[in-house]
Amino acid sequence: MTAAMPPAARQQIRFPGALWRRPVFFTLAILSTLGGALLMLDILRANSLTVLEVVILLLFVVTFGWIVVSFWSAVAGFLLQWLRRDPLTLARQAPVPATPIQTRTALVMPVYNEDTHRVIAGFEATLRDLDAAGEASHFDFFLLSDSTDEQVAGAERAAWRALCERLPAALRERVFYRRRTRNVGRKVGNLKDFCERWGSRYEHMIVLDADSVMRARCLLDLVRLMQANPRCALIQTVPIPVRSTTFFGRFVQFAAALYSPMLATGMSFWQMDAANYWGHNAIIRVRAFVEHCGLPSLPGKPPLGGDILSHDFVEAAMLRRAGWQVLLRADLGGSYEEVPSNMLDYAKRDRRWVQGNIQHLGLLGAAGLHPVSRLHFLFGAVAYIASLLWLLMLVLSTVDAVFRALHSEIYFANAYQLFPDWPIVRIGLIVSLVVITVVLLLLPKVLGVLIALRDRRRAFGGAWRILCGALVEMLFAILIAPLMMVFHAWFVISILLGRNVSWDAQVREGRPVPWGEALRRTLAATLVALVWGLFTWWVAPVFFWWLTPILAGLVLAAPIVRYSSSLTLGRVMRRLGVFVSPDEAAPEPVLQAVAARLSAPPALPQHAPLPALPPEQPVRMPTQAL
């Protein structure tokens, strides 16, 4: 227990089964991985084990283990949701009690050269929903601009003045706009500036992203949970993507709405009080954050050194290191975000996360971290490195298959050999391993569909729409997996080669990808896949057929990117009832308010002064040691 905690923190939250949850979960994961590794070993050693095949086996163990951990998280989430049990307390699920709000909370939205019209629309919808609930008096609202583009900054000022004119007087006094002229420390520096100037005025802050929208009920539940749990420093919700109009965007948001709550429930079960932070749509205890989350710069030069990019993981780890609880609440609805509308913009966003997550590997040995926090660092990096490992495994397997095909008719390896070396192909084991891998990948999706059919059928517009959407989602996920694997593998290689990345504003509105851009970004992968496929078919035709699902996704990469970004195809899918999400089947008032505001023209530049900021109460946010 740290001295920074209030006396009430002695009221420890209990997690029934805390002694057995993680051991059982990771025992299942380790035994499953070991079983897959032994199957692979039997397959590879049938004709004597070469050095190349030992490398293939090691790559397989890492990638298969990653799949296994995700699988058992999904199984745990399914069982808990099927039994309607809370993953933290294991008690029957129940709504958060509507206790009186007795604390002050700041809603903070850091922005950096974003689409101002969209930012203000989401910001206004959230605060008006809270005002309609009659609880806005317990909150203040801050738009924290780090925009460096003067044109964007001018649009922000104009939009902010227009917003203040639209709001009723009581609400207008609670909204504030602050712009930093120097983007020191990126988002980390932006939040640090807020905490050091105004953070001490509030018990909590709810961090929103530029595309975040949150329902009043979700915001109030977060505050009530923090009030009831004084040892808790951070509660993360599960943001669900909304408002996508392209085929790809609708695919992503449907999959997230269908599977994310179940997966998050399983993660919450074994993470317990050492959950992760995803950077937004979460509530944070300000005092704990100020005292323990001042981030240092990492030694060395970017991309692996310098500013910590994926700061959210590190902040959660530092809070847990200080003895505070970090929780994931998968049951709180009304937490929304937006996602890039096409594969290229989606991959560009992943490129930033790849660099930030690989940085975390250098923090695995940081003193005092909770073991689960170290797992967050490791799993976050492996999530992207696994793509490079899969690609390496495929390439090495091709080399091995070609080598064996060229030497398949050599039955006497040396002159004094009495009996021939007959080649052995263990088809039964190969098929078994493939089936097991497919089950581990697809069964969580089936479980998510079963939960939705029982509990959320009406939310998705009926059973038929759930089943059609899930089938198309599975097929499209298989089709694009090879291209995403290549993107992620290249990102990891480029980072290891020392190439840094700029963290610019994300593109979230529907953007069809032109043919020229689609071809330019995928041509190299397509040409390599063609050469790879033709050579394999010529030398080792049996292995070629095993590679077909991978090669097909790469050869068709440009059409996949182009047509999946189509707004027209997105509308057709909507009319056919494919990828219908809950926010479409039963639109949320807060999301309807966003759409209504976006349909109005943006505010014109004005010269009236901005409203004054609240009085500062300076505190220092000390830099922590890692």
VEXDREN-2710 file (C-alpha; in Angstrom, 1 decimal):
% VEXDREN-2710
k/r/px/py/pz
1/MET/0.0/0.0/0.0
2/THR/1.4/3.4/-0.9
3/ALA/1.2/6.5/1.2
4/ALA/-0.6/8.3/-1.6
5/MET/-3.8/6.3/-1.1
6/PRO/-6.6/7.8/1.0
7/PRO/-7.6/6.0/4.2
8/ALA/-10.7/4.7/2.6
9/ALA/-8.4/2.6/0.3
10/ARG/-8.2/0.0/3.1
11/GLN/-11.6/-1.1/1.9
12/GLN/-10.2/-3.7/-0.4
13/ILE/-12.3/-5.0/-3.3
14/ARG/-12.5/-8.8/-3.2
15/PHE/-12.0/-11.0/-6.3
16/PRO/-13.3/-14.4/-5.5
17/GLY/-11.0/-17.1/-6.8
18/ALA/-8.1/-14.7/-7.2
19/LEU/-5.7/-17.5/-6.2
20/TRP/-6.7/-19.9/-8.9
21/ARG/-7.9/-17.8/-11.8
22/ARG/-4.6/-16.9/-13.4
23/PRO/-2.9/-20.3/-12.7
24/VAL/-5.8/-22.2/-14.2
25/PHE/-6.0/-19.9/-17.3
26/PHE/-2.3/-20.0/-18.1
27/THR/-2.1/-23.7/-17.3
28/LEU/-4.8/-24.3/-20.0
29/ALA/-2.9/-21.9/-22.4
30/ILE/0.5/-23.6/-21.8
31/LEU/-0.9/-27.2/-22.1
32/SER/-2.7/-26.3/-25.3
33/THR/0.4/-24.7/-26.8
34/LEU/2.5/-27.7/-25.7
35/GLY/0.0/-30.0/-27.4
36/GLY/0.2/-28.1/-30.7
37/ALA/4.0/-27.9/-30.5
38/LEU/4.2/-31.7/-30.0
39/LEU/1.9/-32.3/-33.0
40/MET/4.1/-30.0/-35.1
41/LEU/7.2/-31.8/-33.9
42/ASP/5.8/-35.2/-34.9
43/ILE/5.1/-33.8/-38.4
44/LEU/8.5/-32.2/-38.8
45/ARG/10.7/-35.1/-37.5
46/ALA/9.1/-37.7/-39.7
47/ASN/12.0/-37.5/-42.1
48/SER/14.6/-36.4/-39.6
49/LEU/14.6/-32.9/-38.1
50/THR/16.8/-30.3/-39.8
51/VAL/18.0/-27.0/-38.4
52/LEU/15.5/-25.2/-40.7
53/GLU/12.7/-27.2/-39.3
54/VAL/13.8/-26.5/-35.7
55/VAL/13.5/-22.8/-36.5
56/ILE/10.0/-23.4/-38.1
57/LEU/9.0/-25.2/-34.9
58/LEU/10.1/-22.3/-32.7
59/LEU/8.2/-19.8/-34.8
60/PHE/5.1/-22.0/-34.7
61/VAL/5.2/-22.2/-30.9
62/VAL/5.2/-18.4/-30.5
63/THR/2.4/-17.8/-33.0
64/PHE/0.3/-20.8/-31.9
65/GLY/0.7/-19.7/-28.3
66/TRP/-0.6/-16.3/-29.2
67/ILE/-3.7/-17.8/-30.8
68/VAL/-4.3/-20.1/-27.7
69/VAL/-4.3/-17.2/-25.2
70/SER/-6.9/-15.4/-27.3
71/PHE/-8.9/-18.6/-27.5
72/TRP/-9.1/-19.2/-23.8
73/SER/-9.9/-15.6/-23.1
74/ALA/-12.9/-16.0/-25.5
75/VAL/-13.9/-19.2/-23.8
76/ALA/-13.8/-17.6/-20.3
77/GLY/-15.8/-14.7/-21.6
78/PHE/-18.4/-16.9/-23.2
79/LEU/-18.9/-19.0/-20.0
80/LEU/-19.3/-15.9/-17.9
81/GLN/-21.7/-14.2/-20.2
82/TRP/-23.7/-17.4/-20.8
83/LEU/-24.0/-17.7/-17.0
84/ARG/-24.6/-14.0/-16.6
85/ARG/-21.7/-13.6/-14.2
86/ASP/-19.6/-10.6/-13.5
87/PRO/-16.0/-11.3/-14.5
88/LEU/-14.6/-9.5/-11.5
89/THR/-16.8/-10.5/-8.6
90/LEU/-18.3/-13.7/-10.2
91/ALA/-21.6/-12.6/-8.8
92/ARG/-24.8/-12.4/-10.9
93/GLN/-24.6/-9.4/-13.2
94/ALA/-26.5/-6.4/-12.0
95/PRO/-26.7/-2.7/-13.0
96/VAL/-24.5/-0.2/-11.2
97/PRO/-26.5/1.2/-8.2
98/ALA/-27.7/4.8/-8.9
99/THR/-26.0/6.3/-5.9
100/PRO/-25.8/10.1/-5.6
101/ILE/-22.8/11.7/-7.4
102/GLN/-20.6/13.4/-4.7
103/THR/-17.4/14.1/-6.6
104/ARG/-16.2/16.5/-9.3
105/THR/-15.2/15.0/-12.7
106/ALA/-13.5/16.6/-15.7
107/LEU/-14.3/15.3/-19.2
108/VAL/-11.1/16.0/-21.2
109/MET/-10.8/15.6/-25.0
110/PRO/-7.2/16.1/-26.3
111/VAL/-7.2/16.9/-30.0
112/TYR/-4.4/17.4/-32.6
113/ASN/-5.2/18.8/-36.0
114/GLU/-8.5/16.9/-36.2
115/ASP/-11.7/17.4/-38.2
116/THR/-13.1/20.2/-36.0
117/HIS/-16.7/19.8/-37.2
118/ARG/-16.6/16.1/-36.1
119/VAL/-14.8/16.9/-32.8
120/ILE/-17.4/19.5/-31.7
121/ALA/-20.3/17.3/-32.8
122/GLY/-19.2/14.4/-30.6
123/PHE/-18.2/16.7/-27.7
124/GLU/-21.5/18.5/-27.8
125/ALA/-23.6/15.3/-28.1
126/THR/-21.9/13.8/-25.0
127/LEU/-22.3/16.9/-22.8
128/ARG/-25.9/17.5/-23.9
129/ASP/-26.8/13.9/-23.1
130/LEU/-25.3/14.3/-19.6
131/ASP/-27.2/17.6/-19.2
132/ALA/-30.4/15.8/-20.2
133/ALA/-29.8/13.3/-17.4
134/GLY/-29.7/16.1/-14.9
135/GLU/-26.2/15.4/-13.7
136/ALA/-24.1/18.0/-15.7
137/SER/-23.4/20.1/-12.5
138/HIS/-20.9/17.4/-11.3
139/PHE/-18.8/17.8/-14.5
140/ASP/-16.6/20.2/-16.3
141/PHE/-15.7/19.8/-20.0
142/PHE/-12.3/20.6/-21.5
143/LEU/-11.3/20.6/-25.2
144/LEU/-7.5/20.4/-25.0
145/SER/-6.1/21.4/-28.3
146/ASP/-2.6/20.7/-29.4
147/SER/-3.3/21.6/-33.0
148/THR/-0.3/23.0/-34.9
149/ASP/-2.1/23.9/-38.1
150/GLU/-3.2/27.5/-37.8
151/GLN/-6.2/26.9/-40.1
152/VAL/-7.4/24.0/-37.9
153/ALA/-6.8/26.1/-34.8
154/GLY/-8.9/28.9/-36.3
155/ALA/-11.7/26.5/-37.1
156/GLU/-11.5/25.2/-33.5
157/ARG/-11.9/28.7/-32.1
158/ALA/-14.8/29.5/-34.4
159/ALA/-16.5/26.2/-33.6
160/TRP/-16.0/26.7/-29.9
161/ARG/-17.6/30.1/-29.9
162/ALA/-20.5/28.8/-31.9
163/LEU/-20.9/25.9/-29.4
164/CYS/-20.9/28.3/-26.5
165/GLU/-23.7/30.4/-28.1
166/ARG/-25.8/27.3/-28.6
167/LEU/-25.5/26.0/-25.1
168/PRO/-27.7/27.1/-22.2
169/ALA/-26.1/29.5/-19.8
170/ALA/-25.7/26.9/-17.0
171/LEU/-23.9/24.5/-19.3
172/ARG/-21.9/27.2/-21.0
173/GLU/-20.1/27.9/-17.7
174/ARG/-18.8/24.4/-17.6
175/VAL/-17.1/24.1/-21.0
176/PHE/-13.5/25.3/-21.6
177/TYR/-11.2/25.4/-24.5
178/ARG/-7.4/25.5/-24.1
179/ARG/-4.8/25.5/-26.9
180/ARG/-1.1/24.8/-26.4
181/THR/1.0/26.5/-29.0
182/ARG/3.8/23.9/-28.7
183/ASN/3.0/20.2/-28.9
184/VAL/5.5/19.1/-26.3
185/GLY/5.2/15.5/-25.4
186/ARG/2.3/14.8/-27.7
187/LYS/-0.9/13.6/-26.0
188/VAL/1.1/12.7/-22.8
189/GLY/2.2/16.4/-22.6
190/ASN/-1.2/17.6/-23.3
191/LEU/-2.8/15.7/-20.4
192/LYS/0.1/16.6/-18.2
193/ASP/-0.4/20.3/-18.8
194/PHE/-4.1/19.9/-17.9
195/CYS/-3.3/17.9/-14.7
196/GLU/-0.7/20.3/-13.5
197/ARG/-2.9/23.4/-14.1
198/TRP/-6.4/22.2/-13.2
199/GLY/-6.3/18.5/-12.2
200/SER/-6.4/19.2/-8.5
201/ARG/-9.9/20.7/-8.9
202/TYR/-11.3/17.2/-9.7
203/GLU/-11.3/13.8/-8.2
204/HIS/-11.6/12.1/-11.6
205/MET/-11.1/12.8/-15.3
206/ILE/-12.7/10.9/-18.1
207/VAL/-10.4/10.9/-21.1
208/LEU/-12.1/11.0/-24.5
209/ASP/-10.5/10.6/-27.9
210/ALA/-11.2/13.0/-30.8
211/ASP/-13.8/10.5/-32.2
212/SER/-15.2/9.5/-28.8
213/VAL/-18.9/9.7/-27.9
214/MET/-20.2/8.5/-24.5
215/ARG/-23.7/8.1/-23.2
216/ALA/-24.6/9.8/-20.0
217/ARG/-25.5/6.5/-18.3
218/CYS/-22.0/5.2/-19.0
219/LEU/-20.3/8.3/-17.7
220/LEU/-22.4/8.3/-14.5
221/ASP/-21.8/4.6/-14.0
222/LEU/-18.0/5.2/-14.2
223/VAL/-18.1/7.9/-11.6
224/ARG/-20.3/5.9/-9.2
225/LEU/-17.9/2.9/-9.6
226/MET/-15.0/5.1/-8.7
227/GLN/-16.8/6.5/-5.7
228/ALA/-17.6/3.1/-4.4
229/ASN/-14.1/1.7/-5.0
230/PRO/-11.5/4.0/-3.4
231/ARG/-8.6/1.7/-4.2
232/CYS/-9.4/1.9/-7.9
233/ALA/-7.4/4.4/-10.0
234/LEU/-8.6/3.6/-13.5
235/ILE/-11.7/1.9/-15.1
236/GLN/-11.6/1.1/-18.8
237/THR/-14.7/0.6/-20.8
238/VAL/-15.0/-1.2/-24.2
239/PRO/-15.4/1.4/-26.9
240/ILE/-17.6/0.1/-29.8
241/PRO/-17.0/1.5/-33.3
242/VAL/-19.9/3.3/-34.9
243/ARG/-20.9/5.5/-37.8
244/SER/-19.0/3.6/-40.5
245/THR/-20.4/3.7/-44.0
246/THR/-17.9/1.8/-46.2
247/PHE/-17.9/-2.0/-46.5
248/PHE/-14.6/-2.3/-44.6
249/GLY/-15.7/0.1/-41.9
250/ARG/-19.0/-1.7/-41.4
251/PHE/-17.1/-5.0/-41.3
252/VAL/-14.9/-3.7/-38.4
253/GLN/-17.7/-2.2/-36.4
254/PHE/-19.9/-5.3/-36.8
255/ALA/-17.1/-7.6/-35.6
256/ALA/-16.3/-5.3/-32.7
257/ALA/-20.0/-5.1/-31.6
258/LEU/-20.5/-8.8/-31.9
259/TYR/-17.3/-10.2/-30.3
260/SER/-15.6/-7.4/-28.2
261/PRO/-17.8/-7.6/-25.1
262/MET/-17.3/-11.3/-24.8
263/LEU/-13.5/-11.1/-25.4
264/ALA/-13.2/-8.2/-22.9
265/THR/-15.2/-10.2/-20.3
266/GLY/-12.7/-13.1/-20.6
267/MET/-9.8/-10.7/-20.3
268/SER/-11.3/-9.0/-17.3
269/PHE/-11.7/-12.5/-15.6
270/TRP/-8.0/-13.2/-15.5
271/GLN/-6.6/-9.7/-15.4
272/MET/-8.7/-8.8/-12.4
273/ASP/-7.2/-5.7/-10.7
274/ALA/-4.3/-5.4/-13.2
275/ALA/-6.2/-4.6/-16.4
276/ASN/-4.9/-2.5/-19.2
277/TYR/-5.7/1.1/-20.4
278/TRP/-6.4/1.8/-24.1
279/GLY/-6.0/5.6/-23.9
280/HIS/-9.6/6.8/-24.0
281/ASN/-13.2/6.2/-22.9
282/ALA/-11.9/5.5/-19.4
283/ILE/-12.1/7.2/-16.0
284/ILE/-9.0/8.0/-14.0
285/ARG/-8.4/9.1/-10.5
286/VAL/-6.6/12.3/-10.9
287/ARG/-4.5/12.3/-7.8
288/ALA/-3.2/8.8/-8.5
289/PHE/-2.4/9.7/-12.1
290/VAL/-0.5/12.9/-11.1
291/GLU/1.5/11.1/-8.5
292/HIS/2.5/8.0/-10.4
293/CYS/2.1/8.5/-14.2
294/GLY/4.7/11.1/-15.1
295/LEU/6.4/9.4/-18.0
296/PRO/10.1/9.6/-18.6
297/SER/11.8/9.4/-22.1
298/LEU/13.2/6.1/-23.0
299/PRO/17.0/5.9/-23.6
300/GLY/18.2/5.9/-27.1
301/LYS/16.9/7.4/-30.3
302/PRO/13.5/6.8/-32.0
303/PRO/11.9/4.6/-33.0
304/LEU/12.7/2.5/-30.0
305/GLY/13.9/5.3/-27.7
306/GLY/12.6/8.8/-27.0
307/ASP/9.0/9.6/-26.1
308/ILE/6.8/6.7/-25.0
309/LEU/4.3/6.5/-27.8
310/SER/1.8/3.9/-26.5
311/HIS/1.7/5.7/-23.2
312/ASP/-1.6/4.2/-22.1
313/PHE/-0.2/0.7/-21.4
314/VAL/2.6/2.2/-19.4
315/GLU/0.3/4.5/-17.3
316/ALA/-1.8/1.5/-16.4
317/ALA/1.3/-0.4/-15.4
318/MET/2.6/2.5/-13.2
319/LEU/-0.7/2.8/-11.4
320/ARG/-0.8/-0.9/-10.7
321/ARG/2.8/-0.8/-9.6
322/ALA/1.9/1.9/-7.0
323/GLY/-0.8/-0.4/-5.5
324/TRP/-3.8/1.0/-7.2
325/GLN/-6.4/-1.2/-9.0
326/VAL/-6.9/-0.9/-12.7
327/LEU/-10.2/-2.5/-13.9
328/LEU/-11.8/-3.4/-17.2
329/ARG/-15.6/-3.2/-17.2
330/ALA/-16.9/-5.0/-20.2
331/ASP/-20.6/-4.6/-19.1
332/LEU/-20.9/-0.8/-19.4
333/GLY/-22.7/0.1/-22.7
334/GLY/-22.7/3.5/-24.3
335/SER/-19.0/3.9/-25.0
336/TYR/-18.3/4.6/-28.6
337/GLU/-15.5/5.5/-31.0
338/GLU/-14.8/5.6/-34.8
339/VAL/-12.4/3.6/-36.9
340/PRO/-10.7/4.2/-40.3
341/SER/-13.0/3.4/-43.2
342/ASN/-10.6/1.5/-45.4
343/MET/-7.7/-1.0/-45.1
344/LEU/-4.9/1.5/-45.9
345/ASP/-5.9/4.0/-43.3
346/TYR/-6.6/1.2/-40.8
347/ALA/-3.1/-0.1/-41.5
348/LYS/-1.6/3.3/-41.1
349/ARG/-3.1/3.6/-37.7
350/ASP/-1.7/0.2/-36.8
351/ARG/1.8/1.4/-38.0
352/ARG/1.8/3.9/-35.1
353/TRP/0.7/1.2/-32.6
354/VAL/3.3/-1.2/-33.8
355/GLN/6.1/1.2/-33.0
356/GLY/4.6/2.1/-29.6
357/ASN/4.0/-1.5/-28.6
358/ILE/7.5/-2.7/-29.7
359/GLN/8.9/0.1/-27.4
360/HIS/7.3/-1.8/-24.5
361/LEU/9.7/-4.7/-24.9
362/GLY/12.4/-2.5/-23.4
363/LEU/10.2/-2.0/-20.3
364/LEU/9.7/-5.7/-19.5
365/GLY/12.4/-5.6/-16.9
366/ALA/11.2/-2.3/-15.2
367/ALA/11.4/-2.6/-11.5
368/GLY/8.2/-3.2/-9.4
369/LEU/5.8/-4.0/-12.2
370/HIS/3.0/-6.4/-11.7
371/PRO/3.4/-9.7/-13.7
372/VAL/0.2/-9.0/-15.6
373/SER/1.4/-5.6/-16.6
374/ARG/4.5/-7.2/-18.0
375/LEU/2.2/-9.6/-19.9
376/HIS/0.3/-6.5/-21.4
377/PHE/3.7/-5.2/-22.7
378/LEU/4.6/-8.6/-24.1
379/PHE/1.2/-9.4/-25.6
380/GLY/0.9/-5.9/-27.1
381/ALA/4.2/-6.4/-29.0
382/VAL/3.5/-10.0/-29.9
383/ALA/0.2/-9.0/-31.4
384/TYR/2.1/-7.4/-34.3
385/ILE/5.4/-9.3/-34.2
386/ALA/3.3/-12.5/-34.7
387/SER/2.6/-11.4/-38.3
388/LEU/6.3/-11.2/-39.1
389/LEU/6.7/-14.6/-37.4
390/TRP/3.9/-16.1/-39.4
391/LEU/5.4/-14.8/-42.6
392/LEU/8.8/-16.1/-41.8
393/MET/7.3/-19.5/-40.9
394/LEU/5.5/-19.6/-44.3
395/VAL/8.7/-18.7/-46.2
396/LEU/10.8/-21.2/-44.3
397/SER/8.2/-23.9/-44.8
398/THR/8.2/-23.2/-48.5
399/VAL/12.0/-23.5/-48.5
400/ASP/11.7/-26.8/-46.6
401/ALA/9.0/-28.1/-48.9
402/VAL/11.0/-27.2/-52.0
403/PHE/14.1/-28.8/-50.7
404/ARG/12.3/-32.0/-49.9
405/ALA/10.6/-32.0/-53.2
406/LEU/13.9/-31.7/-55.0
407/HIS/15.4/-34.6/-53.0
408/SER/12.3/-36.8/-52.7
409/GLU/13.7/-39.4/-55.1
410/ILE/17.0/-39.8/-53.3
411/TYR/16.4/-43.0/-51.2
412/PHE/20.1/-43.8/-50.4
413/ALA/21.8/-40.9/-48.7
414/ASN/25.2/-42.7/-48.4
415/ALA/27.0/-45.5/-50.2
416/TYR/26.9/-48.0/-47.3
417/GLN/23.2/-47.7/-46.6
418/LEU/21.4/-51.1/-46.6
419/PHE/17.8/-50.0/-46.6
420/PRO/16.3/-47.0/-48.5
421/ASP/15.0/-43.8/-46.8
422/TRP/11.3/-43.8/-47.7
423/PRO/9.8/-40.3/-47.5
424/ILE/7.1/-40.1/-44.8
425/VAL/4.2/-37.7/-45.0
426/ARG/2.0/-37.7/-41.9
427/ILE/-1.2/-36.5/-43.6
428/GLY/-3.3/-37.4/-40.6
429/LEU/-1.3/-35.2/-38.2
430/ILE/-1.1/-32.3/-40.7
431/VAL/-4.9/-32.3/-41.1
432/SER/-5.4/-32.6/-37.4
433/LEU/-3.1/-29.6/-36.7
434/VAL/-4.8/-27.5/-39.4
435/VAL/-8.3/-28.4/-38.0
436/ILE/-7.2/-27.5/-34.4
437/THR/-5.8/-24.2/-35.6
438/VAL/-9.0/-23.3/-37.5
439/VAL/-11.1/-24.2/-34.5
440/LEU/-9.0/-22.0/-32.2
441/LEU/-9.4/-19.1/-34.7
442/LEU/-13.1/-19.6/-35.5
443/LEU/-14.7/-21.1/-32.4
444/PRO/-14.5/-17.7/-30.5
445/LYS/-16.5/-16.2/-33.3
446/VAL/-19.1/-19.0/-33.1
447/LEU/-19.4/-18.4/-29.3
448/GLY/-19.9/-14.7/-29.9
449/VAL/-22.7/-15.5/-32.3
450/LEU/-24.4/-17.8/-29.7
451/ILE/-24.3/-15.1/-27.1
452/ALA/-25.7/-12.6/-29.5
453/LEU/-28.5/-14.9/-30.6
454/ARG/-29.5/-15.5/-27.0
455/ASP/-29.1/-12.1/-25.4
456/ARG/-28.8/-9.4/-28.2
457/ARG/-30.9/-10.7/-31.1
458/ARG/-33.1/-7.7/-31.2
459/ALA/-30.1/-5.3/-30.8
460/PHE/-28.7/-6.6/-34.1
461/GLY/-32.0/-6.6/-35.9
462/GLY/-32.8/-10.3/-35.6
463/ALA/-31.2/-13.8/-35.8
464/TRP/-31.0/-13.8/-39.6
465/ARG/-28.9/-10.6/-39.7
466/ILE/-26.6/-11.9/-37.0
467/LEU/-26.0/-15.1/-38.9
468/CYS/-25.5/-13.5/-42.3
469/GLY/-23.3/-10.8/-40.9
470/ALA/-21.1/-13.3/-39.0
471/LEU/-20.7/-15.6/-42.1
472/VAL/-19.7/-12.7/-44.3
473/GLU/-17.4/-11.3/-41.6
474/MET/-15.6/-14.7/-41.2
475/LEU/-15.1/-15.1/-45.0
476/PHE/-13.8/-11.5/-45.4
477/ALA/-11.6/-11.8/-42.3
478/ILE/-9.9/-14.9/-43.9
479/LEU/-9.5/-13.1/-47.2
480/ILE/-7.8/-10.0/-45.8
481/ALA/-5.7/-11.8/-43.2
482/PRO/-2.7/-12.4/-45.6
483/LEU/-2.5/-8.7/-46.6
484/MET/-2.8/-7.5/-43.0
485/MET/0.0/-10.0/-42.1
486/VAL/2.2/-8.5/-44.8
487/PHE/1.4/-4.9/-43.7
488/HIS/2.2/-5.7/-40.0
489/ALA/5.3/-7.7/-40.9
490/TRP/6.7/-4.8/-43.0
491/PHE/5.9/-2.3/-40.1
492/VAL/7.9/-4.4/-37.7
493/ILE/10.8/-4.7/-40.1
494/SER/10.8/-0.9/-40.8
495/ILE/10.9/-0.1/-37.1
496/LEU/13.7/-2.5/-36.5
497/LEU/15.5/-0.8/-39.4
498/GLY/15.2/2.5/-37.5
499/ARG/12.4/4.2/-39.5
500/ASN/10.3/6.5/-37.3
501/VAL/6.7/7.4/-37.9
502/SER/4.7/10.6/-37.5
503/TRP/1.6/10.6/-35.3
504/ASP/-0.8/12.6/-37.4
505/ALA/-4.6/13.0/-37.1
506/GLN/-6.5/9.9/-38.2
507/VAL/-8.8/9.7/-41.2
508/ARG/-12.1/8.3/-40.0
509/GLU/-14.8/9.5/-42.4
510/GLY/-15.7/7.3/-45.3
511/ARG/-12.9/7.5/-47.9
512/PRO/-13.0/5.3/-51.0
513/VAL/-9.4/4.3/-52.0
514/PRO/-8.6/5.2/-55.7
515/TRP/-7.3/2.4/-57.9
516/GLY/-3.9/4.1/-58.2
517/GLU/-3.4/4.2/-54.5
518/ALA/-4.6/0.7/-54.0
519/LEU/-2.2/-0.6/-56.6
520/ARG/0.7/1.4/-55.4
521/ARG/0.4/0.2/-51.8
522/THR/-0.2/-3.5/-52.7
523/LEU/1.8/-4.1/-55.9
524/ALA/4.9/-5.4/-54.3
525/ALA/3.0/-7.9/-52.2
526/THR/1.0/-9.1/-55.2
527/LEU/4.1/-9.6/-57.4
528/VAL/6.0/-11.5/-54.7
529/ALA/2.9/-13.7/-54.2
530/LEU/2.7/-14.5/-57.9
531/VAL/6.3/-15.5/-58.1
532/TRP/6.0/-17.4/-54.8
533/GLY/2.9/-19.3/-56.1
534/LEU/4.2/-20.1/-59.5
535/PHE/7.6/-21.4/-58.2
536/THR/5.9/-23.5/-55.5
537/TRP/3.4/-24.9/-58.0
538/TRP/6.2/-25.9/-60.3
539/VAL/8.5/-27.4/-57.8
540/ALA/6.2/-28.6/-54.9
541/PRO/2.6/-28.6/-56.2
542/VAL/1.2/-30.4/-53.1
543/PHE/2.5/-27.6/-50.9
544/PHE/1.2/-25.0/-53.3
545/TRP/-2.4/-26.0/-52.5
546/TRP/-1.7/-25.5/-48.8
547/LEU/-0.5/-22.0/-49.6
548/THR/-3.5/-21.1/-51.8
549/PRO/-5.5/-19.2/-49.1
550/ILE/-2.5/-17.0/-48.4
551/LEU/-1.6/-16.4/-52.0
552/ALA/-5.2/-15.6/-53.0
553/GLY/-5.5/-12.8/-50.5
554/LEU/-2.2/-11.3/-51.7
555/VAL/-2.8/-11.7/-55.5
556/LEU/-6.2/-10.0/-55.1
557/ALA/-4.9/-7.3/-52.7
558/ALA/-5.6/-4.3/-54.9
559/PRO/-9.2/-5.2/-55.7
560/ILE/-9.8/-6.1/-52.0
561/VAL/-8.5/-2.7/-50.9
562/ARG/-10.4/-0.8/-53.6
563/TYR/-13.8/-2.4/-53.3
564/SER/-13.8/-2.8/-49.5
565/SER/-13.5/1.0/-49.2
566/SER/-16.6/1.4/-51.4
567/LEU/-19.4/3.5/-49.9
568/THR/-21.8/2.0/-52.5
569/LEU/-21.0/-1.5/-51.4
570/GLY/-21.4/-0.4/-47.8
571/ARG/-24.9/0.8/-48.5
572/VAL/-25.8/-2.4/-50.4
573/MET/-24.7/-4.5/-47.4
574/ARG/-26.9/-2.3/-45.2
575/ARG/-29.9/-2.8/-47.4
576/LEU/-29.3/-6.6/-47.5
577/GLY/-29.1/-6.6/-43.7
578/VAL/-25.4/-7.6/-43.6
579/PHE/-23.2/-6.0/-40.9
580/VAL/-26.1/-4.4/-39.1
581/SER/-24.8/-3.1/-35.7
582/PRO/-26.9/-2.3/-32.6
583/ASP/-26.4/1.4/-33.1
584/GLU/-28.2/1.0/-36.5
585/ALA/-30.9/-1.4/-35.4
586/ALA/-31.9/0.8/-32.5
587/PRO/-30.1/4.2/-32.9
588/GLU/-28.8/5.8/-29.7
589/PRO/-30.0/9.4/-29.1
590/VAL/-26.5/10.5/-28.4
591/LEU/-25.3/9.1/-31.8
592/GLN/-28.4/10.7/-33.5
593/ALA/-27.3/14.0/-32.0
594/VAL/-23.9/13.6/-33.5
595/ALA/-25.4/13.0/-37.0
596/ALA/-27.7/15.9/-36.6
597/ARG/-24.9/18.3/-35.7
598/LEU/-22.8/17.0/-38.6
599/SER/-25.6/17.7/-41.0
600/ALA/-25.5/21.4/-40.1
601/PRO/-22.8/23.6/-41.7
602/PRO/-19.6/24.2/-39.8
603/ALA/-19.3/27.5/-37.8
604/LEU/-17.9/30.5/-39.6
605/PRO/-14.8/32.3/-38.2
606/GLN/-15.6/34.9/-35.6
607/HIS/-13.6/37.4/-33.7
608/ALA/-15.3/37.4/-30.3
609/PRO/-13.0/36.5/-27.4
610/LEU/-13.0/32.9/-26.1
611/PRO/-14.5/32.2/-22.7
612/ALA/-12.1/32.5/-19.8
613/LEU/-10.4/29.3/-18.5
614/PRO/-11.1/28.4/-14.8
615/PRO/-8.6/29.5/-12.1
616/GLU/-5.5/27.3/-12.0
617/GLN/-4.5/25.3/-9.0
618/PRO/-1.0/24.3/-9.9
619/VAL/0.5/21.0/-8.9
620/ARG/3.6/19.2/-10.1
621/MET/3.5/15.9/-11.9
622/PRO/6.8/14.2/-11.1
623/THR/8.6/12.1/-13.7
624/GLN/8.7/8.5/-12.6
625/ALA/11.6/6.0/-12.9
626/LEU/11.2/3.0/-15.2
END
